[in-house]
Amino acid sequence: MKNKSTQREEGTIIESLPSTTFKVKMDDGREVLAHLSGRLRRFHIRILVGDRVSVETSSYDRSRGRIIYRN
């Protein structure tokens, strides 16, 4: 069951950090600290600087998120 308090947004990877964490510049201009979802880790999906991604953020803390799809 999907949680209603999450929002899905698009952004671009601007920096790669340790332990599968990335800085993502969202389309509205803000920066989000995001980690890879379990499915992307499981299938070894490579995320590089400059890639377009879909990020799921919580309505409680919009500065952190989870990368759920690489476009």
C-alpha positions as CSV (number, residue, x, y, z in Angstrom):
1,M,0.0,0.0,0.0
2,K,1.4,3.4,-1.1
3,N,2.0,6.0,1.6
4,K,0.0,9.1,0.8
5,S,2.5,11.5,2.4
6,T,5.2,10.9,-0.3
7,Q,5.6,12.9,-3.5
8,R,7.4,11.9,-6.7
9,E,9.5,14.5,-8.4
10,E,12.2,14.7,-11.1
11,G,15.7,15.9,-10.7
12,T,19.4,15.7,-11.9
13,I,22.3,14.1,-10.0
14,I,24.9,16.8,-9.1
15,E,27.2,14.9,-6.7
16,S,27.9,11.3,-5.7
17,L,28.5,10.7,-2.0
18,P,29.6,7.5,-0.1
19,S,27.3,4.6,0.6
20,T,25.0,5.1,-2.4
21,T,23.9,8.6,-1.4
22,F,23.6,11.4,-3.9
23,K,22.8,15.1,-4.1
24,V,20.0,15.8,-6.5
25,K,19.0,19.2,-7.9
26,M,15.3,19.1,-8.3
27,D,13.5,20.8,-11.2
28,D,12.2,23.5,-8.8
29,G,15.8,24.5,-7.9
30,R,16.2,23.0,-4.4
31,E,18.8,20.3,-3.5
32,V,17.9,17.0,-1.9
33,L,20.0,14.4,-0.3
34,A,18.8,11.0,-1.6
35,H,19.7,7.4,-1.3
36,L,19.1,4.5,-3.7
37,S,16.0,2.3,-3.3
38,G,16.5,-1.4,-2.6
39,R,15.4,-2.4,-6.1
40,L,18.1,-0.2,-7.7
41,R,20.7,-1.7,-5.4
42,R,19.6,-5.2,-6.0
43,F,19.8,-5.0,-9.8
44,H,23.1,-2.9,-9.6
45,I,21.6,0.0,-11.5
46,R,24.5,2.6,-12.1
47,I,23.7,6.2,-11.2
48,L,26.2,8.8,-12.5
49,V,26.5,12.5,-12.2
50,G,24.2,14.2,-14.7
51,D,21.6,11.4,-14.8
52,R,17.9,12.3,-14.6
53,V,16.2,10.5,-11.7
54,S,12.8,10.3,-10.1
55,V,12.9,11.0,-6.3
56,E,10.3,10.1,-3.7
57,T,10.3,12.7,-0.9
58,S,8.3,12.8,2.3
59,S,5.9,15.7,3.0
60,Y,7.5,15.9,6.5
61,D,11.2,16.4,5.4
62,R,11.5,17.6,1.8
63,S,15.4,17.9,2.0
64,R,15.8,14.1,2.0
65,G,14.5,11.4,-0.4
66,R,14.8,8.1,-2.1
67,I,15.8,7.6,-5.8
68,I,13.3,5.2,-7.2
69,Y,13.9,5.4,-11.0
70,R,16.7,6.4,-13.4
71,N,15.3,8.1,-16.5
